[in-house]
Amino acid sequence: MAATVEAPVPAEQDSARCGTEEENRGAAVEEKSQQPQTGSTGPAVPHSRLSKLPLARIKALMKTDPDVSLASQESVFIIAKATELFVEMIAKDALVYAQQGKRKTLQRKDLDNAIEAIDEFAFLEGTLD
């Protein structure tokens, strides 16, 4: 009776089977972020570091509305994040029009074209006039 021993899979075949090197790196980062943190009871990163916009200024702008008397940190953060995503989306759409004009710099006419062409931005029509 002979025992069978499986040979280990070479690294090249194993990485091709599991995905690209970038995907493997992303999975490693994900695994590290899912590990429990010791000695910390609150969030690891405060909201101010997750947002690119100044939260104090956004809170001040929110309080200029007479209907808003108090604004929690969570609500200020959500407004900041939504604003960032909105600006990113309209900038990407406007970039398409700049690239069609063989330019790398966004101009007002690119924003106008994006607003006119994309239904999601219909509420902005006439605001840049």
Secondary structure as UniProt FT lines:
FT   HELIX           11..18
FT   HELIX           21..34
FT   HELIX           47..50
FT   HELIX           55..63
FT   TURN            66..67
FT   HELIX           73..100
FT   TURN            101..102
FT   HELIX           108..117
FT   HELIX           119..124
FT   TURN            125..128
//
